[in-house]
């Protein structure tokens, strides 16, 4: 149960940073989804290049989660995919 809460929290933080960097407005649900997808992409990239000593925590987790979320927003922008906007 704690893992699910942790994924949502990291997804929210990385999604907020990514949408702030990319100047995108979206609902809180899609911000969390964006952050979780970015976290999956960032985790795959970091595990390809460096295996962490502790398998439960990677020190670059939030950084690469945010970079993965920015990458997802950039790809969506180039493919003209729009997220539901606020209000």
Buried (B, 14 or more C-beta within 10 A) or exposed (E): EEEEEEBEEBBBBBBBBBBEBBEBEBEEEBBBBBBBBBBBBBBEBBEEEEEEEEEEEBEBBBBBBBBBBBBBBEEBEEEEEEBEEEE
